[in-house]
Amino acid sequence: MKRALQLFTMILFIGLAAFVSPKLQAQVYNYDPHVDEDLLGELERPRKLQFGMRMGAMIAGGAPTAFYSGQGGFDLGDGSANLYSIDERLNLGGANSYTRAQVLELLNVTDFYIPADGYPTPASYDPAVLMGVRVMQRFNLGNALIFDADFIRLRSRAAWQLVTNLLPDQGQGTEDRRDFGIFGEEERLQLHLGYRTASPIDKSMSYVLGLGVNMVSTRITDHYVVIEGQGRSEEFDLITTFNPNGQTGPATGSLTGTSFGAYGRIGLEAYVPNGSGVELTYRLGYDTIVLGREKFRALTHVVALTWLMPPPKISSLQM
């Protein structure tokens, strides 16, 4: 995954370099002819509302994955469903329950248990793709107000172990330990409102720097363990309802939480001859993530490419 993220970032930078090649710079039409001294003053830009499409890669901070540790103990804030530990879920309904019978049949054993050290070590989120839109009000070359809305699907993963009553290696071992996976899945809608300033490099490119606040709405979509055996695998939801008849089901609530944070952004903006602008930025966010009734604070890293339409019209300094 790390190599894939590095490759994605490299492609973004290569794409930006292509937009601002010398051949393209000579064709840029949204700057009037000017001399180098003009860059020392303010290049006025008319007020203009712009829209953009965004795509990027995000690495989410790992603190919220504690919610997906498989040990339960967190309050969902849902009137029907509970967050169970792995041990509770696999034994839901007692020793003669349908769930426990399923696990025994999958493992082809007559007994199992979760050891104290079998629960996952800290999990991590997989790198994720970000898709979004932008609305930007430009006031002049150096000032703009930005609103971004980004959507991300995240998945955390970790490993856990159980011990069966069999002895491995034809009876020569001490424990039959088996490794399985535990996963958490969520969706995030991130809204960002901030100020951006730009500093021209030449007539086709500027440095950009921004600060702002954000709102993060997080919805838990899934949390489960996977057990493999007998040539197949089964998923067991750790967020589930359970009634006296032994039936399980999904949560009836949306399992969504919202909170606020802040961010800083740095990058480059290029103006290209086909009537559009391109911005490549790195954003560091300090987010508060709400899962159930629990709050986690984490740093979020985002590299994003934004295609802006239409481009700004920049005139030379009026003397």
PAKOL-427320 format. One record per residue: residue in one letter; residue number from 1; x, y negated, z of N, C-alpha, C in turn. Coordinates in pm, whole numbers, plus 50000, padded with zeros to 5 digits. Last residue first. Example, Ala and Ser with C-alpha at 12.3 -4.5 7.8 and 13.67 -1.06 7.14 Angstrom:
<nodes>
- res n n_u n_v n_w ca_u ca_v ca_w c_u c_v c_w
- s 2 51285 50225 50708 51367 50106 50714 51290 49997 50787 $
- a 1 51319 50569 50780 51230 50450 50780 51320 50330 50780 $
</nodes>
This chain:
<nodes>
- res n n_u n_v n_w ca_u ca_v ca_w c_u c_v c_w
- m 319 50038 44885 48692 50133 44787 48748 50062 44653 48764 $
- q 318 49902 45192 48756 49873 45059 48702 49961 44956 48770 $
- l 317 50042 45503 48676 50029 45396 48774 50002 45263 48705 $
- s 316 49849 45707 48449 49974 45653 48503 49946 45534 48594 $
- s 315 49589 45935 48542 49642 45823 48463 49769 45772 48528 $
- i 314 49447 46246 48514 49541 46165 48590 49598 46056 48499 $
- k 313 49176 46442 48564 49235 46348 48468 49321 46250 48547 $
- p 312 49171 46790 48660 49169 46647 48691 49224 46565 48577 $
- p 311 48974 47037 48478 49098 46985 48536 49084 46838 48574 $
- p 310 48646 47155 48602 48743 47123 48497 48870 47068 48559 $
- m 309 48794 47436 48759 48730 47385 48639 48645 47262 48676 $
- l 308 49055 47651 48870 48973 47533 48891 48919 47480 48759 $
- w 307 49129 47949 49015 49112 47888 48882 49011 47774 48895 $
- t 306 49357 48056 49253 49229 47988 49232 49230 47921 49095 $
- l 305 49495 48322 49423 49502 48247 49297 49364 48188 49271 $
- a 304 49641 48381 49744 49525 48368 49656 49555 48284 49534 $
- v 303 49732 48561 50019 49788 48502 49897 49675 48500 49795 $
- v 302 49696 48550 50366 49627 48558 50237 49713 48492 50130 $
- h 301 49684 48683 50688 49772 48636 50580 49701 48657 50446 $
- t 300 49576 48606 51012 49539 48660 50882 49627 48598 50774 $
- l 299 49601 48688 51355 49652 48612 51242 49617 48684 51113 $
- a 298 49332 48710 51595 49434 48769 51509 49478 48670 51402 $
- r 297 49135 48798 51869 49204 48691 51798 49321 48749 51721 $
- f 296 48815 48932 51928 48957 48958 51909 49017 48842 51830 $
- k 295 48539 49001 52133 48610 48903 52051 48759 48938 52047 $
- e 294 48244 49203 52144 48385 49184 52176 48448 49083 52079 $
- r 293 47999 49290 52085 48007 49175 52174 48150 49144 52215 $
- g 292 48072 49379 51759 47981 49400 51869 47975 49275 51954 $
- l 291 48335 49180 51697 48287 49315 51667 48200 49358 51785 $
- v 290 48461 48888 51573 48362 48940 51666 48313 49075 51615 $
- i 289 48765 48726 51556 48684 48830 51495 48591 48888 51601 $
- t 288 48908 48427 51493 48842 48500 51600 48744 48597 51535 $
- d 287 49221 48353 51331 49079 48385 51329 49033 48450 51459 $
- y 286 49426 48160 51182 49413 48207 51320 49264 48228 51343 $
- g 285 49584 48213 50867 49467 48183 50946 49477 48237 51087 $
- l 284 49774 48096 50614 49786 48161 50744 49668 48118 50829 $
- r 283 49797 48133 50268 49720 48079 50379 49744 48164 50504 $
- y 282 49955 48032 49975 49961 48125 50089 49886 48058 50203 $
- t 281 49840 47983 49635 49868 47941 49772 49885 48060 49865 $
- l 280 49804 47841 49327 49855 47961 49392 49900 47922 49532 $
- e 279 49575 47713 49099 49639 47694 49228 49680 47829 49285 $
- v 278 49518 47560 48791 49546 47685 48860 49620 47653 48990 $
- g 277 49268 47405 48583 49380 47398 48675 49396 47530 48747 $
- s 276 49175 47352 48236 49159 47407 48370 49281 47381 48455 $
- g 275 49212 47296 47967 49106 47228 48039 49081 47280 48180 $
- n 274 49431 47411 47854 49300 47458 47809 49185 47399 47889 $
- p 273 49677 47328 47955 49619 47257 47842 49481 47302 47799 $
- v 272 49689 47288 48321 49718 47358 48197 49634 47304 48083 $
- y 271 49851 47218 48610 49748 47166 48521 49781 47217 48382 $
- a 270 49900 47386 48925 49944 47357 48789 49825 47311 48706 $
- e 269 50002 47378 49259 49891 47361 49165 49948 47322 49030 $
- l 268 50123 47579 49528 50147 47502 49407 50018 47491 49326 $
- g 267 50124 47575 49891 50135 47639 49761 50162 47541 49649 $
- i 266 49971 47645 50207 50077 47581 50130 50088 47652 49996 $
- r 265 49758 47601 50492 49777 47651 50355 49890 47574 50288 $
- g 264 49615 47708 50800 49706 47621 50727 49737 47684 50592 $
- y 263 49316 47725 51004 49411 47777 50907 49504 47666 50858 $
- a 262 49100 47851 51268 49167 47744 51195 49268 47806 51099 $
- g 261 48771 47963 51372 48917 47960 51381 48973 47843 51303 $
- f 260 48477 48127 51510 48547 48020 51439 48698 48029 51461 $
- s 259 48226 48386 51449 48303 48297 51534 48387 48204 51446 $
- t 258 47977 48640 51455 48033 48520 51391 48111 48439 51493 $
- g 257 47877 48976 51378 47918 48874 51473 47989 48760 51402 $
- t 256 47649 49243 51322 47723 49128 51268 47754 49029 51379 $
- l 255 47475 49463 51324 47610 49474 51380 47701 49365 51324 $
- s 254 47210 49478 51253 47306 49448 51146 47451 49460 51192 $
- g 253 47033 49760 51407 47075 49621 51393 47178 49604 51283 $
- t 252 47009 50034 51410 46900 49959 51348 46935 49812 51329 $
- a 251 47258 50276 51325 47215 50163 51406 47104 50087 51334 $
- p 250 47156 50608 51211 47232 50483 51204 47177 50377 51299 $
- g 249 47124 50904 51421 47086 50816 51311 47167 50689 51314 $
- t 248 47049 51238 51546 47131 51117 51539 47086 51033 51419 $
- q 247 46863 51448 51766 46879 51386 51634 46963 51259 51645 $
- g 246 46796 51567 52003 46926 51600 51945 46952 51538 51809 $
- n 245 46573 51490 52129 46558 51606 52040 46689 51644 51972 $
- p 244 46641 51256 52261 46636 51381 52337 46621 51507 52252 $
- n 243 46862 51086 52024 46738 51100 52100 46735 51236 52170 $
- f 242 47095 50845 51931 47077 50985 51974 46952 50993 52058 $
- t 241 47272 50653 51684 47164 50669 51781 47154 50818 51816 $
- t 240 47620 50552 51649 47501 50629 51612 47395 50620 51721 $
- i 239 47939 50540 51571 47830 50445 51601 47701 50510 51555 $
- l 238 48080 50752 51481 48097 50719 51622 47999 50611 51667 $
- d 237 47986 51009 51260 47978 50867 51294 47994 50848 51444 $
- f 236 48180 51240 51112 48097 51224 51231 48100 51077 51272 $
- e 235 48216 51425 50812 48229 51298 50881 48131 51292 50999 $
- e 234 48397 51715 50710 48274 51654 50757 48307 51523 50828 $
- s 233 48532 51916 50444 48546 51816 50550 48410 51760 50585 $
- r 232 48656 52246 50351 48570 52129 50334 48596 52033 50449 $
- g 231 48795 52480 50406 48793 52430 50269 48703 52311 50245 $
- q 230 48786 52517 50680 48709 52608 50594 48694 52553 50452 $
- g 229 48821 52167 50762 48836 52309 50789 48750 52391 50697 $
- e 228 48842 51846 50911 48857 51933 50795 48877 52077 50839 $
- i 227 48676 51561 51015 48730 51691 51056 48729 51783 50934 $
- v 226 48691 51218 51070 48683 51322 50969 48747 51449 51025 $
- v 225 48496 50967 51234 48611 51058 51230 48584 51163 51124 $
- y 224 48392 50622 51186 48373 50767 51187 48505 50842 51196 $
- h 223 48206 50354 51109 48312 50393 51202 48295 50543 51226 $
- d 222 48087 50086 50903 48106 50228 50930 48218 50247 51031 $
- t 221 48037 49812 50904 47962 49895 50810 47975 50044 50840 $
- i 220 48009 49525 51087 48061 49662 51093 47975 49748 51001 $
- r 219 48073 49205 50970 47970 49308 50983 48036 49446 50983 $
- t 218 48158 48878 51058 48206 49015 51040 48092 49113 51064 $
- s 217 48233 48558 50962 48121 48645 50996 48160 48788 50960 $
- v 216 48415 48285 51050 48428 48424 51005 48308 48503 51056 $
- m 215 48496 47964 50955 48396 48045 51023 48405 48185 50964 $
- n 214 48770 47731 51000 48696 47836 50929 48591 47899 51019 $
- v 213 48940 47423 50922 48874 47514 51016 48799 47619 50935 $
- g 212 49265 47312 50797 49121 47311 50812 49072 47408 50917 $
- l 211 49507 47188 50566 49470 47229 50701 49319 47229 50711 $
- g 210 49752 47211 50299 49618 47193 50352 49603 47245 50494 $
- l 209 49936 47114 50018 49941 47147 50160 49804 47119 50219 $
- v 208 50104 47161 49709 49981 47136 49785 49999 47185 49928 $
- y 207 50300 47019 49447 50294 47094 49571 50161 47063 49638 $
- s 206 50209 47023 49099 50218 46956 49229 50232 47059 49340 $
- m 205 50253 46968 48744 50256 47053 48861 50269 46972 48989 $
- s 204 50291 46811 48524 50210 46931 48506 50196 47013 48633 $
- k 203 50463 46600 48563 50329 46570 48511 50243 46694 48489 $
- d 202 50607 46711 48873 50619 46646 48743 50477 46628 48691 $
- i 201 50526 46722 49139 50662 46763 49102 50699 46699 48969 $
- p 200 50320 46537 49363 50357 46576 49226 50504 46615 49214 $
- s 199 50148 46668 49630 50265 46587 49599 50319 46628 49463 $
- a 198 49833 46666 49794 49918 46713 49685 50032 46615 49662 $
- t 197 49631 46791 50062 49710 46685 50001 49801 46745 49896 $
- r 196 49313 46875 50187 49430 46914 50110 49500 46792 50054 $
- y 195 49107 46982 50455 49169 46871 50381 49292 46923 50309 $
- g 194 48831 47218 50474 48956 47153 50511 48997 47041 50419 $
- l 193 48662 47506 50554 48643 47364 50524 48768 47291 50568 $
- h 192 48569 47833 50471 48679 47743 50507 48645 47601 50464 $
- l 191 48426 48134 50562 48398 48000 50509 48504 47906 50562 $
- q 190 48422 48473 50497 48500 48366 50556 48467 48234 50485 $
- l 189 48282 48770 50572 48255 48649 50493 48325 48535 50565 $
- r 188 48378 49107 50574 48396 48973 50631 48358 48867 50527 $
- e 187 48291 49435 50670 48285 49330 50568 48301 49196 50637 $
- e 186 48454 49744 50763 48379 49621 50791 48382 49528 50671 $
- e 185 48530 50057 50906 48507 49977 50786 48420 49857 50821 $
- g 184 48758 50286 51043 48663 50178 51068 48650 50095 50942 $
- f 183 48845 50627 51108 48835 50512 51018 48731 50412 51069 $
- i 182 49070 50889 51173 48961 50806 51225 48963 50675 51148 $
- g 181 49175 51224 51087 49171 51080 51067 49051 51014 51133 $
- f 180 49369 51479 51262 49260 51433 51177 49261 51281 51171 $
- d 179 49564 51761 51349 49557 51616 51323 49442 51585 51228 $
- r 178 49570 51997 51610 49536 51965 51472 49514 51814 51458 $
- r 177 49744 52237 51802 49705 52097 51783 49678 52070 51636 $
- d 176 49756 52489 51984 49711 52473 51846 49655 52332 51832 $
- e 175 50039 52540 52189 49912 52473 52163 49882 52472 52015 $
- t 174 50263 52708 52192 50194 52679 52317 50057 52617 52296 $
- g 173 50354 52990 51976 50347 52850 52016 50270 52833 52147 $
- q 172 50324 53258 51921 50453 53213 51972 50451 53068 52020 $
- g 171 50093 53347 51799 50101 53356 51944 50230 53307 52002 $
- q 170 50136 53294 51528 50120 53431 51574 50142 53446 51725 $
- d 169 50129 53005 51530 50251 53081 51497 50246 53222 51554 $
- p 168 49909 52901 51805 49967 52894 51671 50084 52990 51654 $
- l 167 49622 53019 51961 49766 53000 51976 49828 53001 51838 $
- l 166 49305 52857 52020 49392 52951 51951 49537 52921 51984 $
- n 165 49142 52665 52122 49180 52774 52213 49263 52881 52145 $
- t 164 49268 52341 52005 49175 52454 52007 49224 52560 52106 $
- v 163 49282 51995 52038 49348 52121 52071 49242 52230 52075 $
- l 162 49310 51708 51821 49237 51793 51914 49314 51923 51932 $
- q 161 49415 51372 51750 49440 51516 51760 49338 51582 51851 $
- w 160 49426 51107 51501 49398 51159 51634 49415 51311 51632 $
- a 159 49530 50815 51320 49524 50960 51336 49494 50996 51480 $
- a 158 49367 50547 51139 49462 50598 51238 49443 50749 51245 $
- r 157 49261 50251 50968 49280 50395 50974 49383 50429 51081 $
- s 156 49021 50015 50841 49129 50051 50931 49140 50202 50935 $
- r 155 48932 49811 50574 48927 49947 50628 49047 49968 50718 $
- l 154 48723 49546 50449 48841 49595 50518 48819 49737 50568 $
- r 153 48629 49326 50198 48598 49454 50261 48727 49510 50320 $
- i 152 48553 48980 50179 48654 49084 50189 48593 49209 50251 $
- f 151 48498 48665 50031 48438 48792 50075 48545 48900 50070 $
- d 150 48497 48314 50092 48568 48435 50051 48500 48558 50110 $
- a 149 48460 47989 50007 48382 48102 50059 48445 48229 50004 $
- d 148 48587 47664 50075 48606 47796 50018 48512 47896 50085 $
- f 147 48606 47328 50016 48521 47429 50079 48540 47560 50004 $
- i 146 48805 47038 50060 48789 47171 50002 48693 47255 50086 $
- l 145 48894 46720 49952 48818 46794 50051 48779 46927 49988 $
- a 144 49203 46555 49886 49089 46632 49840 49025 46700 49960 $
- n 143 49464 46342 49782 49361 46374 49879 49247 46452 49816 $
- g 142 49650 46257 49591 49699 46311 49717 49593 46362 49812 $
- l 141 49515 46163 49365 49619 46265 49350 49652 46331 49483 $
- n 140 49182 46136 49497 49293 46086 49418 49399 46196 49415 $
- f 139 48962 46298 49557 48952 46153 49571 49061 46081 49494 $
- r 138 48779 46588 49475 48904 46514 49464 48875 46365 49481 $
- q 137 48619 46838 49624 48599 46698 49591 48734 46627 49593 $
- m 136 48547 47168 49543 48650 47072 49583 48614 46934 49534 $
- v 135 48452 47491 49614 48400 47360 49576 48499 47258 49630 $
- r 134 48515 47830 49518 48560 47704 49578 48477 47588 49526 $
- v 133 48484 48181 49596 48454 48063 49515 48501 47940 49591 $
- g 132 48634 48516 49590 48566 48400 49645 48540 48290 49545 $
- m 131 48780 48813 49714 48710 48746 49605 48634 48628 49663 $
- l 130 49057 49010 49803 48970 48897 49838 48909 48840 49710 $
- v 129 49153 49336 49895 49131 49239 49788 49029 49135 49833 $
- a 128 49377 49430 50161 49246 49422 50100 49243 49317 49990 $
- p 127 49579 49671 50332 49570 49547 50254 49440 49547 50173 $
- d 126 49417 49833 50613 49477 49842 50480 49478 49704 50416 $
- y 125 49488 49766 50955 49402 49749 50838 49483 49774 50711 $
- s 124 49584 50011 51200 49611 49893 51119 49511 49888 51005 $
- a 123 49585 50125 51547 49557 50139 51404 49598 50011 51331 $
- p 122 49777 50251 51813 49716 50135 51747 49703 50153 51596 $
- t 121 49706 50610 51832 49792 50495 51861 49732 50376 51787 $
- p 120 49404 50789 51914 49495 50720 51820 49588 50619 51887 $
- y 119 49420 51064 52152 49354 50948 52093 49453 50865 52011 $
- g 118 49569 51257 52275 49521 51285 52140 49453 51168 52073 $
- d 117 49646 51249 52533 49734 51183 52436 49690 51206 52293 $
- a 116 49445 51398 52651 49459 51256 52687 49545 51181 52588 $
- p 115 49284 51611 52402 49380 51583 52510 49393 51433 52534 $
- i 114 48974 51735 52347 49057 51620 52306 49154 51592 52420 $
- y 113 48915 52085 52271 48906 51968 52357 48998 51859 52304 $
- f 112 48736 52389 52189 48831 52282 52158 48816 52173 52262 $
- d 111 48644 52727 52098 48650 52616 52193 48753 52514 52145 $
- t 110 48644 52909 51897 48535 52920 51994 48538 52809 52099 $
- v 109 48695 52831 51546 48742 52861 51681 48620 52874 51772 $
- n 108 48677 52707 51292 48684 52853 51303 48745 52895 51437 $
- l 107 48631 52445 51244 48765 52480 51291 48787 52630 51298 $
- l 106 48362 52457 51164 48463 52400 51075 48604 52445 51113 $
- e 105 48246 52568 51395 48241 52642 51268 48345 52591 51169 $
- l 104 48292 52365 51580 48348 52499 51603 48352 52580 51475 $
- v 103 48139 52160 51462 48284 52145 51476 48350 52281 51496 $
- q 102 47877 52266 51478 47936 52229 51349 48088 52225 51356 $
- a 101 47847 52286 51755 47847 52408 51674 47907 52382 51536 $
- r 100 47840 52015 51823 47952 52098 51868 47960 52227 51787 $
- t 99 47593 51949 51696 47718 51883 51657 47838 51969 51698 $
- y 98 47402 52104 51829 47427 52129 51687 47560 52069 51643 $
- s 97 47503 52212 52161 47446 52119 52064 47481 52157 51921 $
- n 96 47582 52340 52389 47510 52419 52288 47451 52332 52177 $
- a 95 47698 52149 52551 47780 52261 52504 47713 52341 52393 $
- g 94 47557 51825 52453 47597 51932 52543 47668 52046 52473 $
- g 93 47501 51601 52308 47393 51697 52325 47429 51816 52411 $
- l 92 47812 51564 52167 47685 51496 52188 47572 51599 52195 $
- n 91 48072 51626 52131 47998 51707 52228 47861 51650 52257 $
- l 90 48165 51439 51960 48174 51578 51916 48103 51673 52011 $
- r 89 48124 51203 52113 48050 51226 51988 48052 51372 51947 $
- e 88 48297 51226 52331 48153 51217 52353 48075 51253 52227 $
- d 87 48545 51229 52195 48504 51343 52276 48353 51343 52300 $
- i 86 48546 50974 52074 48551 51096 51992 48500 51216 52070 $
- s 85 48293 50760 52225 48431 50807 52209 48429 50934 52123 $
- y 84 48036 50564 52063 48081 50679 52141 48231 50702 52122 $
- l 83 47836 50300 52076 47969 50333 52027 48024 50443 52117 $
- n 82 47484 50334 52004 47597 50323 52096 47726 50353 52022 $
- a 81 47169 50183 51903 47288 50264 51882 47393 50239 51989 $
- s 80 46963 50006 51994 46937 50148 51970 47064 50233 51967 $
- g 79 47028 49740 52030 46930 49799 52119 46912 49948 52103 $
- d 78 47364 49631 52038 47254 49683 51958 47158 49758 52051 $
- g 77 47601 49559 52148 47498 49457 52146 47379 49499 52062 $
- l 76 47814 49732 52180 47773 49695 52043 47678 49577 52042 $
- d 75 48081 49727 52395 47937 49705 52386 47903 49658 52245 $
- f 74 48325 49987 52420 48287 49852 52377 48135 49844 52361 $
- g 73 48376 50255 52481 48392 50155 52586 48355 50014 52548 $
- g 72 48578 50451 52256 48452 50392 52297 48475 50278 52395 $
- q 71 48805 50555 52150 48787 50573 52293 48656 50515 52344 $
- g 70 48858 50496 51888 48799 50626 51917 48776 50653 52064 $
- s 69 48943 50250 51807 49043 50339 51866 48988 50479 51895 $
- y 68 48825 50025 51697 48814 50151 51625 48911 50256 51679 $
- f 67 48898 49812 51850 48756 49850 51853 48737 49988 51791 $
- a 66 49153 49769 51773 49133 49833 51904 48989 49880 51919 $
- t 65 49145 49618 51546 49137 49764 51528 49129 49838 51661 $
- p 64 49186 49349 51608 49049 49402 51612 49040 49553 51596 $
- a 63 49478 49327 51573 49416 49327 51706 49273 49383 51706 $
- g 62 49606 49313 51322 49560 49442 51371 49486 49441 51503 $
- g 61 49523 49077 51062 49587 49109 51188 49524 49231 51254 $
- a 60 49512 49164 50716 49443 49122 50838 49522 49163 50961 $
- i 59 49615 49049 50422 49660 49141 50527 49603 49089 50658 $
- m 58 49475 49013 50099 49474 48976 50240 49531 49088 50325 $
- a 57 49493 48866 49778 49520 48981 49862 49530 48934 50006 $
- g 56 49253 48723 49545 49378 48731 49620 49390 48861 49696 $
- m 55 49076 48477 49365 49108 48618 49380 49241 48627 49453 $
- r 54 48815 48244 49290 48933 48283 49366 48949 48435 49368 $
- m 53 48707 47971 49093 48694 48114 49124 48825 48159 49186 $
- g 52 48572 47639 49153 48677 47734 49124 48638 47877 49158 $
- f 51 48486 47301 49069 48448 47435 49115 48558 47532 49076 $
- q 50 48488 46955 49164 48536 47069 49088 48491 47199 49152 $
- l 49 48413 46621 49128 48374 46744 49195 48415 46861 49107 $
- k 48 48610 46334 49150 48561 46442 49065 48531 46565 49150 $
- r 47 48728 46011 49117 48651 46104 49199 48593 46212 49109 $
- p 46 49036 45991 48929 48898 45954 48955 48831 46056 49048 $
- r 45 49354 45930 49060 49268 46031 48999 49124 45992 49028 $
- e 44 49654 45750 49031 49514 45755 49070 49437 45861 48991 $
- l 43 49947 45803 49156 49883 45830 49028 49734 45849 49056 $
- e 42 50140 45578 49333 50022 45665 49340 49961 45680 49201 $
- g 41 50495 45593 49267 50373 45530 49313 50259 45630 49317 $
- l 40 50686 45753 49164 50714 45693 49294 50591 45625 49351 $
- l 39 50614 45823 48915 50593 45921 49018 50620 45866 49157 $
- d 38 50702 45617 48754 50561 45621 48790 50533 45718 48904 $
- e 37 50964 45669 48695 50937 45575 48803 50791 45576 48846 $
- d 36 50950 45832 48470 50976 45893 48600 50944 45800 48715 $
- v 35 50666 45713 48275 50809 45732 48299 50829 45785 48439 $
- h 34 50397 45855 48087 50451 45772 48194 50599 45800 48207 $
- p 33 50096 45929 47916 50242 45912 47911 50289 45820 48024 $
- d 32 49848 46081 48128 49886 45983 48029 50038 45972 48025 $
- y 31 49750 46414 48169 49837 46307 48218 49862 46210 48102 $
- n 30 49609 46604 48037 49539 46529 48140 49631 46436 48217 $
- y 29 49735 46757 47849 49671 46633 47802 49614 46550 47914 $
- v 28 50021 46943 47779 49927 46902 47882 49867 46766 47847 $
- q 27 50214 47028 47609 50080 47013 47554 49980 46960 47656 $
- a 26 50449 47058 47742 50450 46960 47635 50310 46933 47582 $
- q 25 50389 47269 47910 50402 47136 47966 50394 47027 47859 $
- l 24 50403 47489 47741 50273 47441 47784 50281 47300 47838 $
- k 23 50681 47512 47709 50595 47497 47592 50459 47439 47630 $
- p 22 50777 47548 47970 50804 47422 47898 50715 47402 47777 $
- s 21 50512 47692 48174 50632 47704 48092 50654 47574 48014 $
- v 20 50298 47720 48343 50373 47594 48347 50505 47605 48271 $
- f 19 50190 47970 48311 50105 47853 48291 50185 47724 48279 $
- a 18 50397 48140 48389 50359 48133 48248 50277 48010 48218 $
- a 17 50394 48107 48663 50509 48059 48588 50477 48046 48439 $
- l 16 50155 48236 48725 50166 48091 48745 50282 48034 48667 $
- g 15 50226 48502 48664 50118 48435 48591 50125 48285 48604 $
- i 14 50423 48547 48852 50459 48550 48710 50352 48479 48627 $
- f 13 50269 48533 49085 50373 48433 49063 50415 48428 48916 $
- l 12 50099 48755 49046 50044 48622 49061 50147 48515 49032 $
- i 11 50285 48965 49041 50207 48936 48920 50148 48796 48926 $
- m 10 50373 48959 49305 50468 48928 49199 50394 48891 49070 $
- t 9 50140 49041 49435 50192 48906 49460 50288 48864 49349 $
- f 8 50126 49305 49342 50018 49212 49314 50065 49068 49329 $
- l 7 50362 49413 49448 50346 49406 49304 50238 49306 49266 $
- q 6 50303 49397 49720 50417 49322 49668 50406 49306 49517 $
- l 5 50085 49572 49728 50064 49431 49762 50178 49345 49709 $
- a 4 50214 49812 49663 50108 49761 49576 50083 49614 49601 $
- r 3 50386 49841 49879 50442 49821 49745 50339 49765 49649 $
- k 2 50197 49878 50081 50283 49760 50086 50343 49732 49949 $
- m 1 50082 50120 50000 50000 50000 50000 50086 49873 50000 $
</nodes>
